[in-house]
Amino acid sequence: MQTSSYLLANERDALWGLTVSTVGYEEIAPGEDYPTKGHADGYYFNLEKGRVLDEYQLLYNPEGEGVFKSAHCPETTIKAGDMFLLFPGEWHTYHPNPHTGWKSHWIGFKGKNMDDRVTAGFLTPEKPIYHVGYSFVLESLYQRALDEATKENAYSQQLMAGIVNYLIGMMYSLERNIELNKNHLHVDMINRARLRIRESLESDLTIQKIAGDLGVSYSNFRKLFKEYTGLSPATYQQDLRLLRAKELLSTTDLTIKEIAYRLNFESPDYFSAKFKAKMGCKPSEARSQV
């Protein structure tokens, strides 16, 4: 069984940053022929020869197993709960395991938003497969995109672009959290450290002291903290202090000098420089805006 829809996008849609070209769902029973019929020109492919697309496609297989192979990825088993990303200009081939079949959602798209993520290294052809597990939310998003594609209401491209961004964000976040949460001791340690930093913004608590109290070296703590949060612990602490400073500027009559020392910045000038770099304006300007 296959359900699919193909869409058109105009030049104005492209300026949104991402446009959707195809959405679909298929169920392949054990032993059933694959690929199924009904693909539009440019999408159907021979399993042995593979194919090259001029767009991205994001596929999610909630059930069944299969095999994936691309120019940058050796033959790899696709398991239930896996997502895999196809890149424009990248040769690939894939198919379900004839003994299990599979259920598969897909959505095809292109645009600057996606190109920028690839350029920044968030997504690469060398890592096209993401292990996210079963998610009702993911299935619902694909179904919503298919419903919208079928209706093809005005401005449906903008709505579906939002769905694609949500899917990519979920894929990226789910897999990394699954990996991080495999070590519960590390997760617990980082969560306790973040809470302690938040609760002591107006004290002279150092990151080195936190690491020592948690029984881990500073270098190892810093590495784990950045892997989990994307920020070094010192940056995390400083950014929270700057947000607290912004709050104090708008809710109190404390001078800028008093706020700087209250939040343990080494000097008012240093505080002002960091505040402007983070907030885009000087502390005095932030207060005058309020």
C-alpha positions in Angstrom: 0.0 0.0 0.0 1.3 3.4 -0.9 -0.1 7.0 -0.5 1.8 9.9 -1.9 1.5 13.5 -3.0 3.7 15.7 -5.2 3.7 19.5 -4.8 4.7 22.6 -6.6 6.4 25.6 -5.1 6.7 29.1 -6.6 9.5 31.6 -6.4 7.9 33.4 -3.4 7.7 30.0 -1.5 11.4 29.5 -2.1 12.2 32.8 -0.3 10.8 31.2 2.9 13.9 29.1 3.0 12.5 25.6 2.5 9.9 24.1 0.1 8.4 20.6 0.1 8.1 18.6 -3.1 6.8 15.2 -2.1 5.2 13.5 0.9 4.2 9.8 1.3 3.7 6.7 3.2 4.0 3.0 2.3 3.5 -0.4 3.8 5.5 -3.2 2.3 4.4 -6.7 3.4 6.9 -9.5 3.8 7.7 -10.9 0.4 6.1 -8.0 -1.5 7.9 -6.5 -4.5 9.9 -3.4 -4.0 10.0 -0.6 -5.1 6.3 -0.2 -5.5 4.7 1.3 -8.5 3.3 4.8 -8.7 6.4 6.9 -8.1 6.6 10.1 -10.2 9.4 10.6 -12.8 12.7 11.2 -11.0 11.8 9.2 -7.9 11.4 5.6 -9.0 14.7 3.7 -8.9 16.3 0.3 -9.6 17.6 -1.3 -6.4 20.8 -2.4 -8.0 21.6 0.8 -9.9 20.3 3.1 -7.1 19.5 6.7 -7.8 20.5 10.4 -7.3 17.9 13.0 -6.3 18.1 16.8 -6.6 16.5 17.3 -3.2 16.7 16.1 0.4 14.4 13.4 1.7 13.8 12.4 5.3 12.4 8.9 5.9 11.1 7.4 9.1 10.5 3.6 9.5 8.4 2.9 12.6 8.1 -0.8 11.8 10.1 -3.5 10.0 13.7 -3.7 8.8 15.7 -3.0 5.7 19.0 -2.0 4.1 20.5 1.3 3.2 23.6 2.2 1.2 24.9 5.4 -0.2 28.1 6.9 -1.7 29.3 7.9 1.8 27.7 5.1 3.9 28.4 1.4 3.5 25.5 -1.1 3.5 23.8 -0.7 6.8 20.7 -2.3 8.4 17.7 0.0 8.9 15.8 -1.0 12.0 12.4 -0.2 13.3 12.5 3.4 14.8 15.2 4.6 12.4 15.2 7.7 10.4 17.5 8.3 7.4 18.3 11.3 5.4 19.0 11.4 1.6 21.1 14.3 0.3 20.8 16.0 -3.1 23.5 14.7 -5.5 24.3 11.7 -3.3 23.9 8.2 -4.8 21.9 5.9 -2.7 19.8 2.7 -2.6 17.6 1.1 0.0 14.9 -1.6 0.4 12.9 -3.4 3.0 14.0 -6.8 4.3 11.9 -9.3 2.3 11.3 -11.3 5.5 9.9 -8.4 7.5 8.7 -5.7 5.1 8.4 -2.2 6.6 6.2 0.8 7.2 7.9 4.0 5.9 7.1 7.7 5.9 8.9 10.1 3.7 9.0 13.8 2.9 11.1 15.5 0.2 12.3 19.1 0.3 15.0 21.6 -0.6 16.1 25.1 0.4 18.6 27.4 2.0 17.6 26.5 5.5 18.7 22.9 5.0 21.8 23.8 3.0 23.0 26.0 5.8 22.6 23.1 8.3 24.7 20.9 6.1 27.3 23.6 5.6 27.6 24.0 9.4 28.1 20.3 9.8 24.9 19.5 11.8 23.9 17.0 9.1 26.4 15.1 6.8 26.2 12.4 4.1 28.7 10.4 6.2 26.0 10.0 8.9 22.6 9.6 7.2 21.0 7.3 9.7 19.5 8.3 13.1 18.3 5.9 15.8 15.3 7.7 17.4 13.0 4.8 18.3 9.2 4.8 17.9 7.5 8.2 18.3 3.8 8.9 17.9 4.7 12.5 17.4 6.9 11.8 14.4 4.2 9.7 12.8 1.6 12.4 13.5 3.8 15.1 11.9 4.3 13.0 8.7 0.5 12.4 8.6 -0.2 16.1 9.0 2.2 16.9 6.2 0.5 14.3 3.9 -3.0 15.7 4.8 -1.8 19.3 4.0 -0.2 18.2 0.7 -3.5 16.5 -0.3 -5.6 19.6 0.4 -3.0 21.9 -1.1 -4.5 25.0 0.7 -3.1 28.4 0.2 0.3 28.9 1.9 0.5 25.2 2.6 4.2 25.3 1.7 5.0 27.5 4.7 3.1 25.2 7.0 4.8 22.1 5.6 8.2 23.8 5.9 7.5 24.2 9.6 6.7 20.5 9.8 10.0 19.6 8.1 12.0 21.8 10.5 10.2 20.2 13.4 10.9 16.7 12.1 14.6 17.5 11.6 14.9 19.1 15.0 13.2 16.0 16.7 15.5 13.6 14.8 18.6 15.5 15.8 17.6 15.9 19.4 16.1 12.5 20.0 19.1 10.5 18.9 21.5 12.7 20.9 19.5 12.5 24.1 19.2 8.7 23.7 22.9 8.5 23.5 23.6 10.9 26.4 21.0 9.2 28.6 22.7 5.8 28.3 25.0 7.0 31.1 22.6 8.1 33.8 25.4 9.0 36.2 26.7 11.6 33.8 23.2 13.0 33.1 22.5 13.2 36.8 25.8 15.0 37.4 25.3 17.6 34.7 21.7 18.3 35.9 22.9 18.8 39.4 25.6 21.1 38.2 23.2 23.2 36.2 20.8 23.5 39.1 23.7 24.6 41.4 24.9 27.2 38.9 21.4 28.6 38.6 20.9 28.8 42.3 24.2 30.6 42.9 24.4 33.3 40.3 25.0 36.0 43.0 27.7 34.0 44.8 31.4 33.5 44.1 30.9 29.8 43.3 33.4 28.7 40.7 33.1 26.0 38.1 36.3 24.4 39.5 34.5 24.2 43.0 31.5 22.5 41.4 33.6 19.9 39.6 35.5 19.2 42.9 32.3 18.8 44.9 31.0 16.4 42.2 34.2 14.4 42.5 35.4 14.8 38.9 38.3 16.6 37.3 37.6 20.1 35.9 38.7 19.0 32.4 36.5 16.0 32.3 33.6 17.9 33.8 33.9 20.6 31.2 34.0 18.1 28.4 30.9 16.3 29.7 29.0 19.6 30.4 29.7 20.9 26.9 28.7 17.6 25.3 25.4 17.6 27.1 24.5 21.4 26.9 26.5 22.6 23.9 28.1 25.2 26.1 31.1 25.2 28.4 30.1 25.5 32.1 31.8 28.9 32.4 29.8 30.2 29.4 26.6 28.7 30.8 27.2 30.5 34.1 28.2 33.8 32.5 25.2 33.8 30.2 22.8 33.1 33.1 24.4 36.0 35.0 23.9 38.3 32.1 20.2 37.3 31.9 19.9 38.0 35.6 21.6 41.3 35.1 19.1 42.3 32.5 16.3 41.4 34.9 17.9 43.5 37.7 18.3 46.5 35.3 14.6 46.4 34.6 13.2 45.6 38.1 15.5 47.4 40.5 17.3 50.8 41.0 20.7 49.1 41.6 23.5 50.9 39.8 25.3 49.2 37.0 28.4 49.0 39.2 26.3 47.4 42.0 24.9 44.8 39.6 28.3 44.0 38.2 29.7 43.2 41.6 26.6 41.6 42.9 26.9 39.1 40.0 30.6 38.6 40.5 31.9 40.2 37.4 35.5 41.3 37.9 34.8 44.9 37.1 31.9 47.1 35.8 33.7 47.7 32.5 34.2 44.0 32.0 30.5 43.4 32.8 29.4 46.1 30.4 31.5 44.7 27.6 30.1 41.2 28.1 26.6 42.5 28.4 26.8 44.4 25.1 28.4 41.4 23.3 25.5 39.1 24.5 22.5 41.5 24.5 23.6 43.9 21.6 23.4 47.0 23.8 25.1 48.5 26.8 23.5 48.0 30.3 22.7 51.7 30.4 20.8 51.4 27.1 18.9 48.4 28.3 17.8 50.3 31.3 16.7 53.3 29.3 14.7 51.1 27.0 12.7 49.9 30.0 
